[in-house]
Amino acid sequence: MGNIREPVKKKAIATKEMIIDKGFELICNEGYHNVNTASIAKYANISTGNIYQYFHDKHEILLAGLNKYLDNIMFPFIDTLALEPDLKNNFPSAIKSVITKTIEVQNNYKKAYHELLSLENSDIEVFKIFKNKELEATIKVNDILNKAGYNLNNQKQKAHFLISIINLVCEELNYHNHTEFNYDGMLDEVIRLLMCLFYNCPNCKLQKNNTTC
């Protein structure tokens, strides 16, 4: 096995990216423990030697693919939120747009979800990447809130809750599909819950009995 090199030329960069994409796809389709560098090479239609030019083993390919996967999952969510020009006054519609976009993106990664859920609980490096990406996303969402004029107590924590709640409901809609639930009602409850979190329960005060959550 030769020294690992960082590609500089466009063709080499494209080859490395292709190995990441194909390797990660195969790992998610077949399961991490059912894949090796030889099977990744065959799937990518390259030699095993090509893989060892850029990666020591399949685990490095997994981690590189996971970083790209999480960027693809999380940052369209953030970009959609950032595109709302008047977030404070259009919060419910902005959240609906974010949920729609997140469902759309997650729908492309159904097999990845189940495999990565298992690996997150068994592989400390996978767990750390998830943790770091969640923190990165939280900071970005908090920056969006600041730019939109929010100044809330525990705002960063609320930004983290926002991400977690939306991911949770989108995973339910995309991956779990409980027939016992009314998903339109669930989405209404998510909006109401987030409004309570960011706006001190304005919807609750509109209820006839004037109760709060």
JOUR-V984778 format. One line per field, one symbol per residue. burial: # if it has 24 or more other ideal C-beta (glycine too) atoms within 12 Angstrom, else .. A space follows every 50 residues. Layout:
burial->???
This chain:
burial->..............##.###########...#..#.#.###.##.#.#.# ##.##..#####################.###.#..#...##.####### ###.##..#..##.##..##.....#..##..##..##.###.##..#.# ....#..##########.######............#..##########. ..#..........
